[in-house]
Structure formats: structure tokens, C-alpha cells
Amino acid sequence: NSSTNSKNLNKTLSQILNRLNLEYIFNLSYFSFSRTMGIGWSDKRHNYGLLGFYTVVGFAANKAVQATNDPKASLGFLSATCNIWMGLILGVSGMEAWVKFKAPLLPRHVGFDIGRHVFSALSAVETALAVTQIHTLYSGGLIYNLDYSGVPLLMAAVVLLQTAILSPKLERLGKIVISEEGSAAEFKTAKAAKAFASIRQEVEKKKYVKPPKIIHLSYVILELAKVILLGKHALTMWRIQTTT
């Protein structure tokens, strides 16, 4: 029954997508997705640069994969991108995010400032990986089959949720901590002093309040979910590639 339901769902999805201009929808979705992801970014210019660079790299790698004319190559590429993505999450969320606060010479508010820039950069790279995976599914003719596309599409939705809804709230939390715990006298360069003054002015003008703890907890839970989903999907793609 489960197998039959999955096949029926895949067939229905295929029929719907075949009636639409999929390439137009992909281009429109990419534009909307990449623009939306900038909502929670602390440095939009650099992060759009990261998004553009890694998307170009991903598309170029996918083009090389498709040039092999090996139907299994797309599965291997999806597995590889899953592993790269999982490594980024484990390196940033699983290590950098909390290790920096163990450094006794690093003030807490500076740690928050580092964190908000690191995570906004991470979301830019994650966006590029999500777009690359969806493009791989489309160009490899796999997007109609949810056995292959289910996890990548879900991952794209999770990244969108994190960056468009949760990250802006955590960004505000970081600015509140910087404003409350920082002091203009501690910043020795004009650039740092200007940045601090701008953050403090923004916090006071917009009357930011700390978001509930559930926001941070939700973000952490989603990070764990992404690692599990990526690990499982990478293994699934590898098994299909090596056994079919």
C-alpha cells in the first residue's frame, strides 16, 4: 500500500508539473527564493556574493555531471552535496556556535556579533546548496520522483523558514546583547565604533525586545533535523547509485 501510494503521488506530481512551464517556474522560484533569503542577513552585499559564487560553482559542477550521460551520476552528485551541506552545519552549528563562547578573552557581545555574521553567511551558502540540489533534480529528470526530490525540497523549505522567519528574530537578539553589553569606549577603530553606534541606535529607535527562547530552540531543532535528513538522504542516494 505504501509503495502504491508513493507511485500514485509521484504520478500526480509529474502530471501537474508537466502541465506547467517548469523552467519558467524554476527561474521565478530561484529569484524569489534568493531574494527572500536576504531578510535575515546581517551583511547582504557579501552574502549575495556568497550565494552567487556557490550557486555558479554548483551549477557548473552539475553541468559536468550531466555531460557524463550517466543516469547514476546525478545521484552521486546529490549524495556529495548532502555530505558537504551536513559538514557545514556540523562545523558551524555543531562546533563554532558554542565553542567561541568558551574563549575567556572573547566578550559575550563580540561572540554574538561574530555569530550573527557567521550564520548569515551560512544561510547564503545553504541557499546555494538548496538551489543546486533542486537544479540537479530538474536537469537529471528526477524532480518528479519524491523518492529523490522529497528531502531536497523539504530542506529548501526548512532553510527558507529558518532564514526568513527565525533568523531575523535571532539577529535582533544579537543586536540587543551587543547594545546592552557593549561600550563605545572599547572599540578602537572608527569602523567598529561606527558599527556599534549604528546597532545601538537601531535597537533604541525600533525598541527591540528579546524574542522568546523557543525561537532559538526551534532553530537548534531544525539544525538537528537537517543533519539527520541530509545524512539519511546521502546514504540513500549512495545505495541506489551502487545497487542499481
N, C-alpha and C positions, 0 to 999 in steps of 0.2 A: 504493500500500500504506500509506504514511504517513497519507494523508488518510482511508482506510478505517479504519485502527486508531484514529485520533483520534475519528472519528464513533462507532465501537463503544464506546470508552472513555467518551465523553460520554453515550451512551445508557445504559450500565450505571450510571454515576454518577446519572443522572436517575432511573432505576428505583429505586435504593437510597434516594435522598433522598425520593422521592415516597411511599415506604412508611413513612417516619418523620414524626414531628411536627416539621417543620423549624423552626417558630417557637419551640417549646419548647427545641429543641437550640441554637438561636441565643442565646436568653436565658441558658441554662445555660452555654454556651461563653463568652459575654461576661462573666458573673460570674466564672467560673473563671479566664479569661484575665486580667482586670483585677486580680484578687486575686494571681495568681501573679507578675504583673509587678512587684509591690511588693517582691519578695525582695531585689533589688539596689539599691534606692533608698536614698540617704543621708538624704533628708528626706521621709518618707512622707506627712505631712499636706499639704504644699504640692504634692507630685507627684500625689496623688489629686485635689487641686483642679484641677491642670492637666489630668489625664485626664478629669475630669468636664466641665470647661468646653469643651475642644476636641471631646469626643465630642458634647456638646449642639449645638455650632456645626456639626459635621459632619452630624449627623442633620437639623438644621434646613435646612441647605443642600441635602441630598439630598431632603428633602420638597418643597422649592421646585422642584427639578429634576423630580421625578416629577409635580408638578402641571401641568407643561407638556404632559404626554401625548405628548411627542416621544420615540420609542424611541431616537433618537440622543443625546438629552440625557445619559443615563447614561454613555455612552461619553466624552462631553466632560468630564463631571464626574470620571470615573476618571482621565482624562488630566491634568486640573488638579491632582488630589490627588497624582498621581505626581510632577508637577513641583514642587509645594510640598514634598513629602517629600524629594525629591532635593536641593532647595535647602537644606533644614535640615541634611542630612548633610554637604553640601559646606561649609556655613558653619561648622558645629561641628567635625566630624571633619577636614575638609579645610583648615581655617584656624585656628580658635580653639585647637584642641587642642595645636598645636605653636607657634603664634605667641606665646602668653603666656610660654613659656619663653625667648623671645628678649629679654624685657624685663630689663635688667640690675638694676633695683631691686626685682624681684619674687623673693623667696626661693623655691627649688625646692619646699620643702614646702608653701608657700602656694599655689603653682601646682597642686600635686596636690589640695589641698583645694578649690580653685576647680573643677578638672576633674571631681572626683567629684560635685559638686553639679550642674554643667552637664550632664554625661552622664546622671545620673539623671533630670533634668528632661526631657532629650531623649527618653529612653526612654518617659516618660509621654506625651509628645506623639506619638511614633511609635506607641504603643499605640492612641491615639485615632484616628490616621490609618488604622491597620490595621483597626480595628473599623468605621470609617466606610466603608472600601472594601468590606468584606465585607457590610455592611448595604446598600450601594448595589447590589451584585451580587444580593443576595437580593430586594430590593424591585423591582429592574428586571427580574427574571426571568432574569438572566444567570449565576447561580451554578452552573447545571447544565452550562454550556459551559466546558470548561477553557481554550479559546482566550481567554476573557475572565477567568476566575477563577483560572487556574493561577498567574500571577505574584503577585496579591494574597494568595492562600493561602500561597504559598511565602514571601512577605515576612513574613506574620504568624508563620510558623514560625521564621524567622530572628530576628525581634525577640524571640520567646519564648526561643530558645536563648541569645541574647546577654544578655538581662536576667536570666533565671532561673539560668543556669549560669556564663557568663563574667563578668558584671558584679560578682557578689558576690566573686569572686576578685580582680578589679581594685580593688574597694572596699577589700578588706583590704590590698592593696599600698599604696594611698594612705594608709591609716591607719598602716601600718608606717613609711613615709617621714616622715609628719608626726611620729610619736612619736620617731623616731631623730634627725631633723634639727632639730626644733623645740625651743624652750626656753620654759618658763613665764614667764621674765622678759621676753620680747619682747612678750607680749600685755598691752596696757594697759587693756583693758576687762574687766569682770567676766564678761561673756558669752563673750568669746574665751578667757579663762583657764579658764573652766569647761568649755568645749567641748574645749580641748586636754587638760585633765586627764582628761576622760571618755574621750577617744580613747586616751591613753597607758595608762590603767587597763585598758581593754578589750583592747588589744594584749598587755599583760603578763599579764593574767588568762587569756586564751584562748590565749596562746602562739602568736600568728600567725607564720607563716613566709611568705616571699615566694613567690608562685606562679612556676612555670617561665615563661620568656619566650614559649613557644609560646602561652600564653593571650592575651597582648597581641597577638601576631602574628595569631592566629586572629580576634580581634576586628577588627583592621585589614582583613584579607582579606574578612571578611563585610561590612564597610562599603563596600569597593570593589565587591563583588558586588551589594550593594543599589543602589548608584548606577547600575551597568550595567543591572540588571534594570528599575529604575524608568524610566530613560531610554528603554530599548527598548520597554517597555510603553506609556509615554506616547505615543511615536511611533506605535506600532501602533494604539492606540485612536483617535488623531487621524486616521490614514489611513483606518481603517474608517468613521469618522464622516463624513469628507469625500468618500468614494468610493462609499458605498452609498446 
